[in-house]
Amino acid sequence: MNAVEIEEAISKLAEQPFDAEEFPYLFLQAFGNKETTLKRLRKGESNKSDLGGVLQTNNIHIAVAAPGTVTRTLAALKASPATTRAKAKFVLATDGDTFEAEDLASGETVACAYADFPDHFGFFLPLAGITTVKQVRDSSFDIRATSRLNRLYVELLKDNPEWGTAERRPDMNHFMARLIFCFFAEDTDIFAKPLLFTSTVEQMSAKDSSNTHEVIGTLFRAMNMKHAERAAANIPRWADQFPYVNGGLFSGTMDVPRFSRIARSYLLHIGGLDWKKINPDIFGSMIQAVADDEERGALGMHYTSVPNILKVLNPLFLDDLRARLDEAGDNPRMLLNLRKRMSRIRVFDPACGSGNFLVIAYKQMREIEAEINKRRGEPDRRSEIPLTNFRGIELRSFPAEIARLALIIAEYQCDVLYRGQKEALRDFLPLDAENWITCGNALRLDWLSICPPTGTGVKHRADDLFHTPLDQSQIDFENEGGETYVCGNPPYRGSQWQTDEQKSDLKAIFEGRTTNWKSLDYVAGWFMKAADYGTATPTVAAFVSTNSICQGRQVETLWSLIFATGHEIAFAHTSFKWANLASYNAGVTVVIVGISNHAGRTRQLFSDSDGNGAIVKEVENINAYLVPGQNAVVGQLS
């Protein structure tokens, strides 16, 4: 089971009448325990409890308490010799009214009403063999929202199968992006009243759902129209209270799929979630599988932890910005120069997925900028870091939609955090009609047209933020000049796993340069494109990759070509596990490699130290095998 499936199972359990005898077994079942395992526990064959509860070795000790004795029962579970002998990771006590649990390794606890325990399901994910990171434990909202939206998506496709065709799927994806915006806006004061969207749909649509699509379509039309134009367009009064959003989010087709009663119910339940809690980087990377029939079983598994993303972004450019901030101290001129420099920095992810690298880069830069403004006595100053400086390419339409939306949400959240709610609201709407995420094949597109060289005046302004033709992907950078940093986590795909189209992509890049390109991993195409891009404009590029591109035959094939462009390895992180949220996931072994044609005199070589953080060595050169030394490449014996 993946994290989203577990959340669904836990939520269903909490909604059922409490059954004291069955609860321990239903709880374990929700975390993926098989019926044979539960049968042995019921018979007592594997149940080691000495307190009349259920004790699963190496996992959890659960007891149902008498009414009002939950805290005392939890203490007894913790003190139980059987708990110690069985090496239980968790203890849990509940009386169906209150719920308490403790992680025995970390000492972290949960105490809440029984009905609310699904809010803390991330706390228990290790029971399913899912190694969690703090961001996910602290924000079970994102998994819950993904779970609910997935149910709605699947239900809508049942009643509107044509929306699942290749022709209509972009419309479906766009519709879901609109819904997510509305849920966020009604919980964050962007709309005039709390729950304005959800309550309007509930009140104005029939309970049999027959006109739900018409009500939603009317709201979307209103949000695409300035208030002065609405009377002539016969926008009803109940829709007129919604703001003009613009930005292309509500332009284009106003078609809305038809809703069944179940789909309408799902929609209203999603609106009942607290969307203020959304983390655009976490949520985006989880939900990107919703719109992909082949990937839907992997819901929630694409999450990339912030610490892992920062392993790329910190040495790429964030560490230097923080060093310059420390150096500036309280010097107003130095702080001003750093702020101007940051306003011109471009971050470009040519495999951006749902935008989590771009979102994290944006949020980190806003944090540094806020400190600059604070030191200069300008805490309420409007940000000079434009979203259009964060460019991306994504092959699939739904993640591309979510990437744009995630950046918009991140900007608003940063404004609230650093400038206050009032200032954030004043500047948020209407959205700009600019498209800075391009949907297309990154290995076939000209990166220079999407993220042009600094100092050029290329300009194409889109009239629709979310549906921009490919030839309108170019937008002026708001603050011209500056630095460009390329980053991302492209698809790896070893040569034996590549589709014919992917092999054709690599052929287009490498044919004429080498005859050995067929043995390259798919990710090699991004490194070669980045090196070509770097010959036209000063940049540093860093990608996550399988470690195979720095081993064996691929070294000679790929790295001799990259070095020939004048690029060198500016920094690297040797092999480590890049885990996701799949059950019992070992994670793929990856490296991070940063390349530049203007690398400094010293290079940084990072390595993990047995889970105790990273060790960094300053070396004169890093070769293609990711060890200190000259750029020697071992070729094949003929």
Secondary structure, 3 states (H helix, E strand, C coil): CCHHHHHHHHHHHHHCCCCCCCHHHHHHHHCCCCHHHHHHHHHCCCCCCCCCCEEECCCEEEEECCCCCHHHHHHHHHHCHHHHHCCCCEEEEECCCEEEEEECCCCCEEEEEHHHHHHHHHHHHHHHCCCCCHHHHHCHHHHHHHHHHHHHHHHHHHHCHHHHCCCCHHHHHHHHHHHHHHHHHHHCCCCCCCCHHHHHHHHHCCCCCCCHHHHHHHHHHHHCCCHHHHCCCCCCHHHHCCCCCECCCCCCCCCCCCCCHHHHHHHHHHHCCCHHHCCHHHHHHHHCCCCCCCCHHHCCCCCCCHHHHHHHHHHHHHHHHHHHHHHHCCCHHHHHHHHHHHHCCEEEECCCCCCHHHHHHHHHHHHHHHHHHHHCCCCCCCCCCCHHHEEEEECCHHHHHHHHHHHHHHHHHHHHHHHCHHHHHHHHCCECCCCCEEECCCCCCCHHHHCCCCCCCCCCCCCCCCCCCHHHCCCCCCCCCCCEEEEECCCCCCHHHCCHHHHHHHHHHHCCCCCCHHHCCCCHHHHHHHHHHHCCCCEEEEEEEEHHHHCHHHHHHHHHHHHHCCCEEEEEEEEEEECCCCCCCCCEEEEEEEEECCCCCCEEEEEECCCCCEEEEEECCECCCCCECCCCCCCCCC
